[in-house]
């Protein structure tokens, strides 16, 4: 997502110009809310104007002595609703005064409530937003930050959810407002802005994140983003998606722990599917969620301590992770399991009706 342009949230006092988290919510935008209230105010003004105009013979213009016209009715409605009340146009009949007392006055009060309520609500919402932002950042630890919420980013978050990661532990950063809205709709907190901006990454609590997934769409942006992320968090596991395999060494030198070459992966799968359709089908099955096979990493249980990797029931062990060192199934030390090891296995995928995550 090249050209990431930051758009910072506007707020009063010290919060002006500071990016704040956008949490999942279902509500009208501020602009839409303002338009609705302006239309309500104009509707109330027009209602009083019509009431006065149709009963214009019951009003007198003490300034000019001329009959009341539509413009005069509109003028009277304006000064009445704003409580200015110059007194040049007044109701002179009993019926007109009753209408003013029973109809016009409640409308005037409703207008004032609408006007004051809009101002109070704007200030209250900004204060509430600042409070939620502060509270959210204080509780966010060991979470996953996804930078870039395009097709790849959405697939990554869907996989995280299938892996039992809670939506509240995922934070999305993207320059596109629509992408952040989509992330909110999927239950994720989001920040809109430039992912290479240190202040924005700090606001997303990236220094306290456990994992960072970078899928920004352009390799040059991915390199700069990775450098910035690694400066702020040296312990997080950083996974980066790149398009060109030639850029993999640069990404690794920038601090990425794992690099996925999307174009190469797709090309290899297409080539395998062409040469050996069944092999391509198996690999696609491993990468897809649902029926069939899936790859899973888990801890060795106490019941499996001392077992041979070949004897694990219901699963095929591909590799053993011991003391942060990966041993493939054919390498020395991978034949016997011990408590504290992690294993990478191929197993039957869970029921897709229970595991399905639809975006």
C-alpha positions as CSV (number, residue, x, y, z in Angstrom):
1,X,0.0,0.0,0.0
2,X,2.3,2.6,-1.4
3,X,2.0,6.2,-0.6
4,X,0.7,5.7,2.8
5,X,-0.6,9.1,3.8
6,X,-1.5,9.6,7.5
7,X,-4.8,11.1,8.4
8,X,-4.8,12.0,12.0
9,X,-7.9,12.3,14.1
10,X,-8.9,15.8,14.9
11,X,-9.8,16.5,18.5
12,X,-9.8,19.2,21.1
13,X,-6.9,20.5,23.2
14,X,-3.9,18.1,23.5
15,X,-5.6,15.4,21.4
16,X,-5.6,17.4,18.2
17,X,-3.3,15.8,15.6
18,X,-2.8,12.6,17.5
19,X,-3.8,9.3,15.9
20,X,-6.3,7.4,18.0
21,X,-7.4,3.8,17.7
22,X,-10.6,3.1,15.8
23,X,-12.5,0.4,17.5
24,X,-15.3,-1.7,15.9
25,X,-18.6,0.1,16.1
26,X,-21.8,0.5,14.2
27,X,-22.8,4.1,14.0
28,X,-23.2,7.0,11.5
29,X,-20.2,9.0,10.6
30,X,-19.7,12.5,12.1
31,X,-20.5,14.2,8.8
32,X,-23.8,12.2,8.4
33,X,-24.8,12.9,12.0
34,X,-24.2,16.6,11.4
35,X,-26.2,16.7,8.2
36,X,-29.1,14.9,9.9
37,X,-29.2,17.5,12.7
38,X,-28.9,20.5,10.3
39,X,-31.8,19.1,8.4
40,X,-33.8,18.7,11.6
41,X,-33.1,22.3,12.6
42,X,-34.2,23.5,9.1
43,X,-37.3,21.4,9.3
44,X,-38.3,23.0,12.7
45,X,-37.6,26.4,11.2
46,X,-39.7,25.7,8.2
47,X,-42.5,24.3,10.4
48,X,-42.8,27.5,12.4
49,X,-42.6,29.6,9.2
50,X,-45.6,27.7,7.7
51,X,-47.6,27.9,10.9
52,X,-47.2,31.7,11.1
53,X,-47.8,32.2,7.4
54,X,-51.1,30.3,7.3
55,X,-52.3,32.2,10.3
56,X,-50.7,35.5,9.2
57,X,-53.9,37.6,9.8
58,X,-53.4,36.9,13.5
59,X,-50.0,38.7,13.5
60,X,-49.2,42.4,13.4
61,X,-46.0,44.1,12.2
62,X,-45.7,47.0,14.5
63,X,-42.6,48.4,12.7
64,X,-44.1,48.8,9.2
65,X,-47.8,48.2,9.7
66,X,-47.8,46.1,6.5
67,X,-49.6,42.7,6.2
68,X,-47.5,39.6,7.1
69,X,-45.9,37.9,4.1
70,X,-43.9,34.7,3.8
71,X,-40.6,36.5,4.3
72,X,-42.0,38.1,7.4
73,X,-43.2,34.7,8.7
74,X,-39.7,33.3,8.0
75,X,-38.1,36.3,9.8
76,X,-40.5,35.8,12.8
77,X,-39.7,32.1,12.9
78,X,-35.9,32.9,12.9
79,X,-35.9,35.4,15.7
80,X,-38.3,33.3,17.7
81,X,-36.3,30.1,17.5
82,X,-33.1,31.8,18.4
83,X,-34.9,33.6,21.3
84,X,-33.8,37.0,19.9
85,X,-37.4,38.3,19.9
86,X,-37.2,41.9,18.6
87,X,-41.0,42.3,19.2
88,X,-41.7,44.0,15.9
89,X,-44.0,41.1,14.8
90,X,-46.3,39.7,17.5
91,X,-49.4,37.5,17.7
92,X,-52.4,39.7,18.4
93,X,-55.3,37.1,18.6
94,X,-56.0,34.6,21.3
95,X,-55.8,31.7,18.9
96,X,-52.4,32.8,17.7
97,X,-51.1,33.3,21.2
98,X,-52.3,29.8,22.1
99,X,-50.6,28.3,19.1
100,X,-47.4,30.1,20.1
101,X,-47.6,28.8,23.7
102,X,-48.6,25.2,22.8
103,X,-46.8,24.6,19.5
104,X,-44.2,27.3,18.7
105,X,-42.6,27.4,22.2
106,X,-42.1,23.6,22.4
107,X,-40.5,23.7,18.9
108,X,-38.2,26.5,20.0
109,X,-37.2,24.4,23.0
110,X,-36.6,21.4,20.8
111,X,-34.4,23.6,18.6
112,X,-32.3,24.8,21.5
113,X,-31.9,21.2,22.8
114,X,-30.8,20.1,19.4
115,X,-28.3,23.0,19.1
116,X,-26.8,22.6,22.6
117,X,-27.0,18.8,22.4
118,X,-25.0,18.7,19.2
119,X,-22.2,20.8,20.8
120,X,-22.2,18.8,24.0
121,X,-22.2,15.5,22.2
122,X,-19.3,16.5,20.0
123,X,-17.2,17.5,23.1
124,X,-18.4,14.4,25.0
125,X,-17.6,12.1,22.0
126,X,-14.1,13.5,21.7
127,X,-13.5,13.1,25.4
128,X,-14.9,9.6,25.4
129,X,-12.8,8.7,22.3
130,X,-9.7,9.9,24.1
131,X,-10.6,7.9,27.2
132,X,-11.2,4.7,25.2
133,X,-7.9,5.3,23.3
134,X,-6.0,5.6,26.5
135,X,-7.7,2.6,28.1
136,X,-7.2,0.4,25.0
137,X,-3.5,1.2,24.9
138,X,-3.0,0.4,28.5
139,X,-4.4,-3.1,28.1
140,X,-2.8,-4.0,24.8
141,X,0.1,-6.5,25.3
142,X,1.4,-9.4,23.3
143,X,-0.9,-8.7,20.4
144,X,-0.6,-9.1,16.7
145,X,-0.2,-6.0,14.5
146,X,-1.2,-6.4,10.8
147,X,0.2,-3.7,8.6
148,X,-1.7,-3.6,5.3
149,X,-5.3,-4.9,5.1
150,X,-5.6,-5.9,1.5
151,X,-6.3,-9.4,0.2
152,X,-3.1,-10.8,1.8
153,X,-3.7,-9.1,5.1
154,X,-7.3,-10.2,5.3
155,X,-6.3,-13.8,4.6
156,X,-3.6,-13.6,7.3
157,X,-6.1,-12.4,9.9
158,X,-8.6,-15.0,8.9
159,X,-6.0,-17.7,9.5
160,X,-5.1,-16.1,12.9
161,X,-8.8,-16.3,13.9
162,X,-8.9,-20.0,12.9
163,X,-5.9,-20.5,15.0
164,X,-7.9,-19.3,18.1
165,X,-6.4,-15.8,18.2
166,X,-9.0,-13.4,19.7
167,X,-10.1,-10.5,17.5
168,X,-9.4,-8.1,20.4
169,X,-5.7,-9.1,20.1
170,X,-5.3,-8.1,16.5
171,X,-4.6,-4.5,15.4
172,X,-4.7,-3.3,11.8
173,X,-2.8,-0.4,10.3
174,X,-3.6,0.8,6.8
175,X,-3.5,4.1,4.9
176,X,-6.9,3.5,3.4
177,X,-9.9,4.6,5.4
178,X,-12.1,2.0,3.7
179,X,-9.6,-0.8,4.7
180,X,-9.8,0.4,8.4
181,X,-13.6,0.4,8.2
182,X,-13.5,-3.1,6.9
183,X,-11.2,-4.2,9.7
184,X,-13.5,-2.6,12.2
185,X,-16.4,-4.5,10.6
186,X,-14.4,-7.7,11.1
187,X,-13.9,-7.0,14.8
188,X,-10.4,-5.5,14.8
189,X,-9.1,-2.3,16.2
190,X,-7.5,-0.1,13.5
191,X,-5.2,2.8,12.9
192,X,-5.3,4.8,9.6
193,X,-2.0,6.3,8.6
194,X,1.6,5.8,7.4
195,X,3.0,2.6,8.8
196,X,6.5,4.0,8.6
197,X,5.6,6.7,11.1
198,X,7.1,5.9,14.5
199,X,4.5,7.8,16.4
200,X,1.6,6.0,14.7
201,X,3.3,2.6,15.4
202,X,3.8,3.6,19.1
203,X,0.1,4.6,19.3
204,X,-0.7,1.1,18.0
205,X,1.4,-0.3,20.9
206,X,3.7,-2.0,18.4
207,X,6.7,-2.0,20.9
208,X,4.6,-4.4,23.0
209,X,3.4,-6.6,20.2
210,X,4.3,-10.3,20.0
211,X,3.9,-10.6,16.2
212,X,3.9,-8.2,13.3
213,X,2.6,-9.1,9.8
214,X,3.6,-6.8,7.0
215,X,1.6,-7.0,3.8
216,X,1.9,-3.5,2.3
217,X,1.9,-4.5,-1.4
218,X,5.2,-2.8,-2.4
219,X,8.6,-4.1,-1.6
220,X,10.3,-0.8,-1.1
221,X,7.5,0.2,1.4
222,X,7.8,-3.2,3.1
223,X,11.6,-2.7,3.6
224,X,11.2,0.7,5.2
225,X,8.3,-0.5,7.3
226,X,10.3,-3.5,8.5
227,X,13.2,-1.3,9.5
228,X,10.9,1.0,11.4
229,X,9.2,-2.0,13.1
230,X,12.4,-3.6,14.1
231,X,13.8,-0.4,15.6
232,X,10.7,-0.1,17.8
233,X,10.4,-3.8,18.7
234,X,13.5,-6.1,18.6
235,X,11.7,-9.1,20.1
236,X,8.6,-9.5,18.0
237,X,8.3,-12.2,15.3
238,X,8.1,-10.2,12.1
239,X,6.6,-11.8,8.9
240,X,6.8,-9.9,5.7
241,X,5.2,-10.5,2.3
242,X,7.2,-9.4,-0.8
243,X,6.5,-9.7,-4.5
244,X,10.0,-10.0,-5.9
245,X,12.3,-12.8,-4.7
246,X,15.3,-10.6,-5.3
247,X,14.2,-8.5,-2.4
248,X,14.1,-11.3,0.1
249,X,17.8,-10.7,1.3
250,X,17.1,-7.0,1.8
251,X,13.9,-7.8,3.8
252,X,15.9,-10.3,6.0
253,X,18.6,-7.7,6.6
254,X,16.0,-5.2,7.6
255,X,15.0,-7.5,10.4
256,X,12.3,-9.9,9.2
257,X,12.1,-13.3,10.8
258,X,10.2,-14.8,7.9
259,X,9.7,-13.7,4.3
260,X,6.9,-15.0,2.1
261,X,7.3,-14.4,-1.7
262,X,3.7,-14.2,-2.8
263,X,4.4,-14.3,-6.6
264,X,6.9,-17.3,-6.3
265,X,4.5,-19.2,-4.0
266,X,1.6,-18.8,-6.5
267,X,3.9,-19.6,-9.4
268,X,5.2,-22.8,-7.8
269,X,1.7,-24.0,-6.9
270,X,0.5,-23.4,-10.5
271,X,3.6,-25.2,-11.8
272,X,3.1,-28.2,-9.5
273,X,-0.6,-28.3,-10.4
274,X,0.3,-28.4,-14.1
275,X,2.9,-31.1,-13.8
276,X,1.2,-33.1,-11.1
277,X,-2.4,-32.2,-10.4
278,X,-2.6,-34.4,-7.4
279,X,0.5,-32.9,-5.7
280,X,-0.8,-29.4,-6.4
281,X,-4.2,-30.4,-4.9
282,X,-2.5,-31.7,-1.7
283,X,-0.5,-28.5,-1.3
284,X,-3.5,-26.3,-1.9
285,X,-5.4,-28.5,0.7
286,X,-2.7,-27.9,3.3
287,X,-2.8,-24.1,2.7
288,X,-6.6,-23.9,2.7
289,X,-8.9,-24.0,5.7
290,X,-11.8,-26.5,5.8
291,X,-12.1,-30.2,4.9
292,X,-9.0,-32.2,4.3
293,X,-5.6,-31.6,5.8
294,X,-4.0,-28.8,7.7
295,X,-0.6,-27.9,9.1
296,X,-0.5,-27.2,12.8
297,X,2.2,-26.3,15.4
298,X,1.7,-27.4,19.0
299,X,3.4,-28.3,22.2
300,X,4.2,-32.0,23.0
301,X,1.9,-33.2,25.7
302,X,3.0,-35.1,28.8
303,X,1.4,-38.3,27.4
304,X,3.7,-38.0,24.3
305,X,6.9,-37.6,26.3
306,X,9.4,-40.2,25.1
307,X,7.3,-41.4,22.2
308,X,8.8,-41.7,18.7
309,X,7.6,-39.0,16.3
310,X,6.2,-41.9,14.2
311,X,3.9,-43.0,17.0
312,X,1.9,-39.8,17.5
313,X,-1.7,-40.9,16.9
314,X,-3.8,-39.2,14.3
315,X,-1.0,-36.9,13.2
316,X,2.1,-37.0,11.0
317,X,5.1,-35.1,12.5
318,X,7.0,-33.1,10.0
319,X,9.4,-31.3,12.3
320,X,10.4,-30.9,16.0
321,X,11.3,-27.5,17.5
322,X,13.7,-27.9,20.5
323,X,15.4,-25.0,22.2
324,X,14.2,-22.8,19.3
325,X,16.0,-25.0,16.8
326,X,14.0,-26.6,14.0
327,X,14.7,-30.3,13.3
328,X,13.0,-31.9,10.3
329,X,11.6,-35.4,10.6
330,X,14.6,-36.9,8.9
331,X,17.3,-35.1,10.9
332,X,19.0,-36.3,14.0
333,X,17.1,-35.6,17.3
334,X,13.7,-35.4,15.7
335,X,12.9,-39.1,16.2
336,X,12.0,-38.9,19.9
337,X,9.7,-36.3,21.6
338,X,10.2,-34.7,24.9
339,X,8.1,-32.4,27.1
340,X,8.9,-28.8,26.2
341,X,9.3,-29.6,22.5
342,X,7.0,-28.2,19.9
343,X,6.0,-30.2,16.8
344,X,4.8,-29.3,13.4
345,X,2.2,-31.8,12.3
346,X,-0.1,-32.6,9.4
347,X,-3.6,-33.5,10.7
348,X,-7.2,-33.7,9.7
349,X,-8.7,-30.2,9.5
350,X,-11.5,-29.5,12.0
351,X,-15.1,-29.4,11.0
352,X,-15.3,-26.4,8.6
353,X,-18.7,-25.4,10.0
354,X,-17.1,-24.7,13.3
355,X,-13.8,-23.3,12.0
356,X,-15.1,-21.2,9.1
357,X,-14.3,-17.5,9.2
358,X,-16.1,-15.5,6.5
359,X,-14.9,-12.0,5.6
